[in-house]
Amino acid sequence: MTDEEINAVVEVLKTKRLSQLVSEKIREFEEAFAEYYGVEYAIAVNSGTTALHVALAAAGVGPKNDVILPPYTFIATANAIIHQTAVPNFADIDPKTYTLDPEDFEKRITPKTKAVIPVHMLGHPADMDAIMEISERHNLIVIEDCAQANGAEYKGRKVGTFGDFGCFSFYLNKHMTTGGEGGMIITHDEKLAKKARSIANHCRVDVSPYPNVPAHNVYWGIGYNYRMTAIQAAMGIVQLRRLDSFIEKRRRNAEYLTKHLSRIKGIRSPFVSKDVKHVYWAYGALVIEEELGVSRDMFAKALLAEGIKAEGYCPIPVHLQDLFKNKVGYGDTTFPFENPLYGEALSYREGLCPKAEKLSSQDLLLPVYQTLTEKDLSDVVRAIEKIVNNIDELKNL
């Protein structure tokens, strides 16, 4: 955060035009973001979660449908599906890239499947060629979850531009922020863009069909107040200009870690597919218990004792969270998990996605954010080396 962001926010505050309904700042941010991604349309919202929800709603997903997603993700990906009263349908991951496995994705498609949400995990793009080919054959909507991959590329093309929608988060710890919270939806489709923009603003119409009723008093469907504020947009405009430099610093930090960790027994650096640009929201290393003789959690505790905070990203895969195991629905019901519009309920159990379940016990997210110095990175490496070199002591604790 620099004086430039602070001054941009102060400038907006002085105008007293803080809402999306009265400020041009949000449209300015949307246009800049659309230009960065080379798409026609961008719709600013107040979080990455609401971006996903709006995209699902605009795609017409509902209680008759299921939506396929990986279980190695943040709960928001699944919650957005539930918010739209659809059924989450989990498919396993590729254990190398931590992203949706196209083969398992296709196996999980049901007659009720309407959409898929590939998640570009930790900054590594999913296999979009295979995912798009399968989706086109099965006539599925594709909603890319780019919350952790702002600026990432797959075969020279930015993530978020392959599917029907790309959804982004500007939460505080993402590559760029709009002041702690915020989100964006991008699309090439004019009709989907128009519908998404309306849903995010209570489903308000653009033009009133009634001669004596203004448009702001006419609503065509179920909508929400998911609008971004002018303050958020002002900060986003500045942060977007700095995004590429943020990414390059993260990539350099990741290169440093990979160079120095690759020689350490029992620690695996993250795999990077050829033809992708990994933007490292986090550095997803692996702790191989079979080689070290200690668990990931024990290793993380030892790191914390050395002053380095690191942990598993998804220690409980999403499909094994109590929400799914107990099918906690709206009110005192199990809806939408069990509902007559969908039919036979899906099962959420251990063993459903074995690759994701194994990864969730091995992954160790190391710091890689752009503000780290070389000394910070050196401290991380030295701490890991110290623990591995004294692993027998740790085993005896």
C-alpha positions as CSV (number, residue, x, y, z in Angstrom):
1,M,0.0,0.0,0.0
2,T,1.5,3.4,-1.0
3,D,0.5,7.0,-0.9
4,E,-0.9,6.6,-4.4
5,E,-3.7,4.3,-3.1
6,I,-4.3,6.5,-0.1
7,N,-4.6,9.6,-2.2
8,A,-6.9,7.9,-4.6
9,V,-9.2,7.0,-1.8
10,V,-9.1,10.5,-0.2
11,E,-9.9,12.0,-3.6
12,V,-13.1,9.9,-3.8
13,L,-14.1,10.7,-0.2
14,K,-13.8,14.4,-1.0
15,T,-16.4,14.0,-3.8
16,K,-18.9,12.5,-1.4
17,R,-20.0,10.3,-4.3
18,L,-19.3,6.9,-2.7
19,S,-21.9,4.6,-4.1
20,Q,-21.8,2.7,-7.4
21,L,-25.1,4.4,-8.2
22,V,-23.7,7.9,-8.2
23,S,-19.9,7.5,-8.9
24,E,-18.2,6.8,-12.2
25,K,-15.2,5.3,-10.4
26,I,-16.6,1.8,-10.5
27,R,-17.1,1.9,-14.3
28,E,-13.6,3.3,-14.7
29,F,-12.2,0.3,-12.7
30,E,-14.3,-2.2,-14.7
31,E,-13.1,-0.8,-18.0
32,A,-9.5,-0.9,-16.9
33,F,-9.9,-4.5,-15.7
34,A,-11.6,-5.6,-18.9
35,E,-8.8,-4.0,-20.9
36,Y,-6.2,-5.8,-18.9
37,Y,-7.9,-9.2,-19.6
38,G,-8.8,-8.4,-23.2
39,V,-12.6,-9.0,-22.7
40,E,-15.6,-6.9,-23.5
41,Y,-17.3,-6.9,-20.1
42,A,-16.3,-6.6,-16.4
43,I,-18.8,-6.3,-13.5
44,A,-17.4,-5.2,-10.2
45,V,-18.9,-6.7,-7.0
46,N,-18.0,-6.7,-3.3
47,S,-16.2,-10.1,-3.0
48,G,-15.0,-13.1,-4.9
49,T,-17.8,-15.2,-3.3
50,T,-20.5,-12.9,-4.7
51,A,-18.7,-12.9,-8.1
52,L,-19.2,-16.7,-8.2
53,H,-22.8,-16.4,-6.9
54,V,-23.7,-13.8,-9.5
55,A,-22.1,-15.9,-12.3
56,L,-24.1,-19.0,-11.3
57,A,-27.3,-17.0,-11.1
58,A,-26.8,-15.4,-14.5
59,A,-26.1,-18.9,-15.9
60,G,-29.5,-20.0,-14.8
61,V,-28.2,-22.6,-12.3
62,G,-30.8,-23.7,-9.7
63,P,-32.2,-26.5,-7.5
64,K,-32.6,-28.9,-10.4
65,N,-28.9,-28.8,-11.1
66,D,-25.6,-29.8,-9.8
67,V,-22.3,-28.0,-10.3
68,I,-18.9,-29.8,-10.5
69,L,-16.0,-28.4,-8.5
70,P,-12.8,-29.7,-6.9
71,P,-12.7,-30.2,-3.1
72,Y,-9.3,-28.7,-2.8
73,T,-10.5,-25.1,-2.7
74,F,-11.8,-22.5,-0.4
75,I,-15.3,-23.1,1.0
76,A,-16.6,-20.0,-0.9
77,T,-16.5,-22.0,-4.2
78,A,-19.0,-24.5,-2.8
79,N,-21.0,-22.0,-0.8
80,A,-21.7,-20.0,-4.0
81,I,-23.3,-23.1,-5.4
82,I,-25.4,-23.6,-2.3
83,H,-26.4,-20.0,-2.3
84,Q,-27.9,-20.6,-5.7
85,T,-29.8,-23.6,-4.3
86,A,-27.9,-26.0,-6.5
87,V,-26.0,-29.2,-5.5
88,P,-22.2,-29.2,-5.2
89,N,-20.8,-32.2,-7.1
90,F,-17.1,-32.9,-6.3
91,A,-14.5,-34.2,-8.7
92,D,-11.0,-35.1,-7.7
93,I,-7.8,-33.1,-8.5
94,D,-4.6,-33.6,-10.4
95,P,-2.1,-34.1,-7.5
96,K,0.7,-32.3,-9.5
97,T,-1.1,-29.1,-10.2
98,Y,-3.7,-29.2,-7.4
99,T,-6.4,-28.3,-9.9
100,L,-9.4,-30.1,-11.3
101,D,-8.6,-33.5,-12.9
102,P,-10.4,-33.4,-16.4
103,E,-10.8,-37.2,-16.5
104,D,-12.5,-37.4,-13.1
105,F,-14.5,-34.3,-13.9
106,E,-16.0,-36.0,-16.9
107,K,-16.8,-39.1,-14.9
108,R,-18.8,-37.1,-12.4
109,I,-21.1,-35.4,-14.9
110,T,-24.7,-36.3,-14.3
111,P,-27.9,-35.6,-16.3
112,K,-28.4,-32.8,-13.8
113,T,-25.0,-31.2,-14.2
114,K,-25.3,-27.6,-15.6
115,A,-21.9,-26.0,-14.9
116,V,-18.3,-26.6,-13.8
117,I,-16.1,-24.4,-11.7
118,P,-12.4,-25.1,-12.4
119,V,-10.3,-23.4,-9.7
120,H,-6.9,-22.1,-10.6
121,M,-5.3,-23.1,-7.3
122,L,-2.6,-21.2,-5.5
123,G,-1.9,-19.3,-8.8
124,H,-1.4,-22.4,-11.1
125,P,-3.9,-22.6,-14.0
126,A,-6.2,-25.6,-14.4
127,D,-6.0,-27.7,-17.6
128,M,-8.4,-25.4,-19.6
129,D,-8.0,-27.1,-23.0
130,A,-9.3,-30.4,-21.6
131,I,-11.9,-28.8,-19.4
132,M,-13.3,-26.6,-22.2
133,E,-13.4,-29.6,-24.6
134,I,-15.4,-31.7,-22.1
135,S,-17.7,-28.9,-21.2
136,E,-18.5,-28.1,-24.8
137,R,-19.3,-31.8,-25.5
138,H,-21.7,-31.9,-22.5
139,N,-23.1,-28.3,-23.0
140,L,-21.9,-27.1,-19.6
141,I,-21.4,-23.5,-18.4
142,V,-17.8,-22.9,-17.4
143,I,-17.2,-20.5,-14.5
144,E,-13.4,-20.0,-13.8
145,D,-12.6,-19.4,-10.1
146,C,-9.6,-17.0,-10.5
147,A,-9.5,-15.8,-6.9
148,Q,-5.9,-17.0,-6.4
149,A,-4.7,-16.5,-10.0
150,N,-5.1,-12.9,-11.0
151,G,-2.8,-12.5,-14.0
152,A,-2.0,-16.2,-14.5
153,E,-1.7,-17.5,-18.0
154,Y,-2.5,-20.8,-19.7
155,K,-0.7,-21.2,-23.0
156,G,-0.2,-17.5,-23.3
157,R,-3.8,-16.6,-22.5
158,K,-5.0,-15.2,-19.2
159,V,-7.1,-17.3,-17.0
160,G,-10.7,-16.1,-16.7
161,T,-11.0,-15.7,-20.5
162,F,-11.7,-19.3,-21.4
163,G,-15.0,-20.0,-19.9
164,D,-18.4,-18.2,-19.9
165,F,-17.3,-16.3,-16.8
166,G,-14.1,-15.5,-14.9
167,C,-14.5,-14.6,-11.2
168,F,-11.8,-12.8,-9.2
169,S,-11.3,-11.8,-5.5
170,F,-9.6,-8.7,-4.2
171,Y,-9.5,-9.8,-0.6
172,L,-6.6,-8.4,1.5
173,N,-4.3,-11.3,0.9
174,K,-4.8,-11.6,-2.9
175,H,-2.4,-10.4,-5.6
176,M,-4.1,-7.0,-5.5
177,T,-6.8,-5.6,-3.2
178,T,-9.6,-3.1,-3.3
179,G,-9.2,-2.3,0.4
180,G,-9.7,-5.7,2.1
181,E,-12.7,-7.0,0.1
182,G,-13.9,-6.9,-3.4
183,G,-14.5,-9.0,-6.6
184,M,-14.9,-8.9,-10.3
185,I,-16.7,-10.9,-13.0
186,I,-15.5,-10.9,-16.6
187,T,-17.2,-12.3,-19.7
188,H,-17.2,-12.0,-23.5
189,D,-21.0,-12.4,-23.6
190,E,-23.1,-9.3,-23.7
191,K,-26.3,-11.0,-22.6
192,L,-24.6,-12.7,-19.6
193,A,-22.9,-9.5,-18.7
194,K,-26.1,-7.5,-18.7
195,K,-27.8,-10.2,-16.6
196,A,-25.0,-10.4,-14.1
197,R,-24.8,-6.7,-13.7
198,S,-28.5,-6.5,-13.0
199,I,-28.5,-9.5,-10.5
200,A,-25.7,-7.7,-8.5
201,N,-28.0,-4.7,-8.2
202,H,-31.3,-6.3,-7.0
203,C,-32.3,-7.3,-10.5
204,R,-33.1,-3.7,-11.4
205,V,-34.1,-3.1,-15.0
206,D,-32.3,-0.7,-17.3
207,V,-35.5,0.7,-18.9
208,S,-38.9,0.6,-17.2
209,P,-41.7,-1.0,-19.2
210,Y,-44.2,1.1,-17.2
211,P,-44.8,4.7,-18.4
212,N,-45.2,6.2,-14.9
213,V,-42.7,4.0,-12.9
214,P,-38.9,4.8,-13.1
215,A,-36.4,2.0,-13.8
216,H,-35.0,2.1,-10.3
217,N,-38.4,0.9,-9.0
218,V,-38.8,-2.1,-11.3
219,Y,-37.2,-5.5,-10.6
220,W,-37.4,-8.5,-12.8
221,G,-36.1,-11.3,-10.6
222,I,-34.2,-12.4,-7.4
223,G,-31.4,-10.0,-7.0
224,Y,-28.8,-8.9,-4.4
225,N,-26.9,-5.8,-3.3
226,Y,-23.4,-7.0,-4.3
227,R,-22.3,-3.6,-5.5
228,M,-18.7,-2.4,-5.1
229,T,-18.1,1.0,-3.6
230,A,-16.3,3.9,-5.2
231,I,-13.7,3.8,-2.4
232,Q,-12.9,0.2,-3.3
233,A,-12.8,0.9,-7.0
234,A,-10.4,3.9,-6.5
235,M,-7.9,1.6,-4.7
236,G,-8.4,-1.1,-7.3
237,I,-7.5,1.2,-10.2
238,V,-4.2,1.9,-8.6
239,Q,-3.5,-1.6,-7.5
240,L,-4.3,-2.9,-11.0
241,R,-1.5,-0.7,-12.5
242,R,0.9,-2.4,-10.1
243,L,-0.4,-6.0,-10.5
244,D,2.3,-7.1,-13.0
245,S,5.1,-5.9,-10.7
246,F,3.4,-7.7,-7.8
247,I,3.3,-10.9,-9.8
248,E,6.9,-10.7,-11.0
249,K,8.1,-10.2,-7.4
250,R,6.1,-13.3,-6.3
251,R,7.5,-15.3,-9.1
252,R,11.1,-14.3,-8.2
253,N,10.4,-15.2,-4.6
254,A,9.1,-18.6,-5.7
255,E,12.2,-19.2,-7.9
256,Y,14.4,-18.5,-4.8
257,L,12.5,-21.0,-2.7
258,T,12.5,-23.7,-5.4
259,K,16.2,-23.3,-6.0
260,H,17.0,-23.7,-2.3
261,L,14.4,-26.2,-1.3
262,S,14.9,-28.6,-4.1
263,R,17.9,-30.1,-2.4
264,I,16.2,-30.8,0.9
265,K,15.1,-34.3,1.6
266,G,11.3,-34.8,2.2
267,I,10.3,-31.4,0.9
268,R,8.8,-31.1,-2.6
269,S,8.6,-27.8,-4.4
270,P,5.4,-27.1,-6.3
271,F,5.1,-28.5,-9.8
272,V,4.7,-26.1,-12.7
273,S,3.2,-27.3,-15.9
274,K,4.8,-26.2,-19.1
275,D,3.0,-23.5,-21.1
276,V,1.6,-21.9,-17.9
277,K,2.4,-18.7,-16.0
278,H,2.2,-19.5,-12.3
279,V,1.5,-16.4,-10.3
280,Y,2.0,-17.9,-6.8
281,W,-0.7,-16.7,-4.6
282,A,1.0,-19.1,-2.3
283,Y,4.0,-21.5,-2.5
284,G,2.4,-24.9,-2.2
285,A,5.2,-27.2,-1.1
286,L,4.7,-30.7,0.1
287,V,5.9,-32.5,3.2
288,I,6.5,-36.1,2.4
289,E,5.9,-38.0,5.6
290,E,7.2,-41.3,4.2
291,E,10.6,-39.7,3.8
292,L,10.8,-37.5,6.9
293,G,9.0,-39.6,9.4
294,V,6.9,-36.7,10.6
295,S,3.5,-35.3,9.5
296,R,2.9,-32.0,7.8
297,D,1.2,-30.7,10.9
298,M,4.2,-31.6,13.1
299,F,6.5,-30.0,10.6
300,A,4.4,-26.8,10.6
301,K,4.5,-26.6,14.4
302,A,8.3,-26.9,14.3
303,L,8.4,-24.1,11.7
304,L,6.3,-21.9,13.8
305,A,8.7,-22.4,16.7
306,E,11.4,-21.1,14.3
307,G,9.2,-18.0,13.7
308,I,7.8,-19.1,10.3
309,K,4.1,-19.4,10.0
310,A,3.1,-22.0,7.4
311,E,0.2,-24.4,7.3
312,G,-1.9,-26.7,5.1
313,Y,-4.2,-24.8,2.8
314,C,-7.1,-27.3,3.0
315,P,-6.6,-29.6,6.1
316,I,-10.2,-30.7,5.7
317,P,-11.2,-31.1,2.1
318,V,-14.4,-29.2,1.4
319,H,-16.5,-32.3,0.7
320,L,-15.6,-33.6,4.3
321,Q,-16.6,-30.4,6.1
322,D,-19.5,-30.8,8.5
323,L,-21.6,-28.7,6.1
324,F,-21.5,-31.5,3.6
325,K,-21.2,-34.6,5.8
326,N,-24.3,-33.5,7.7
327,K,-26.0,-31.8,4.7
328,V,-26.8,-28.7,6.7
329,G,-29.3,-26.9,4.5
330,Y,-31.5,-23.8,4.8
331,G,-33.5,-23.5,8.0
332,D,-33.8,-26.9,9.7
333,T,-33.8,-28.8,6.4
334,T,-31.2,-30.6,4.2
335,F,-32.2,-28.4,1.2
336,P,-30.6,-28.1,-1.4
337,F,-28.6,-31.3,-0.8
338,E,-31.8,-33.3,-0.7
339,N,-34.6,-31.9,-2.7
340,P,-37.3,-33.4,-5.0
341,L,-36.4,-31.1,-7.9
342,Y,-32.9,-32.7,-8.1
343,G,-33.7,-36.3,-7.3
344,E,-31.4,-38.8,-5.6
345,A,-29.0,-37.0,-3.3
346,L,-25.3,-37.0,-3.8
347,S,-23.0,-38.6,-1.2
348,Y,-20.2,-36.8,0.6
349,R,-17.8,-39.2,2.2
350,E,-14.2,-40.1,2.9
351,G,-12.7,-41.7,-0.2
352,L,-14.8,-39.7,-2.6
353,C,-11.8,-37.7,-3.8
354,P,-8.7,-39.6,-2.6
355,K,-6.1,-37.5,-4.4
356,A,-7.4,-34.3,-2.8
357,E,-7.7,-36.0,0.6
358,K,-4.0,-37.1,0.4
359,L,-2.9,-33.6,-0.7
360,S,-4.7,-32.0,2.2
361,S,-2.5,-33.9,4.6
362,Q,0.8,-33.0,2.7
363,D,0.6,-29.5,1.5
364,L,2.5,-26.7,3.3
365,L,1.9,-23.1,2.1
366,L,5.1,-21.1,2.5
367,P,5.2,-17.3,2.3
368,V,5.9,-15.9,-1.1
369,Y,4.1,-12.5,-1.1
370,Q,5.7,-9.5,-2.8
371,T,6.7,-7.6,0.3
372,L,9.2,-10.3,1.4
373,T,12.9,-9.6,1.2
374,E,15.7,-12.0,0.3
375,K,16.5,-12.2,4.0
376,D,12.9,-13.2,4.8
377,L,13.2,-16.0,2.2
378,S,16.6,-17.0,3.5
379,D,15.1,-17.3,7.0
380,V,12.4,-19.6,5.6
381,V,14.9,-21.9,3.9
382,R,17.3,-22.0,6.9
383,A,14.4,-22.9,9.2
384,I,13.3,-25.8,7.0
385,E,16.9,-27.0,6.7
386,K,17.3,-26.8,10.5
387,I,14.2,-28.9,11.1
388,V,15.1,-31.5,8.5
389,N,18.7,-31.8,9.8
390,N,17.3,-32.4,13.3
391,I,14.4,-34.5,12.3
392,D,15.1,-37.3,14.8
393,E,14.7,-34.9,17.6
394,L,11.3,-33.9,16.2
395,K,10.3,-37.5,15.9
396,N,10.9,-38.1,19.6
397,L,8.7,-35.2,20.8
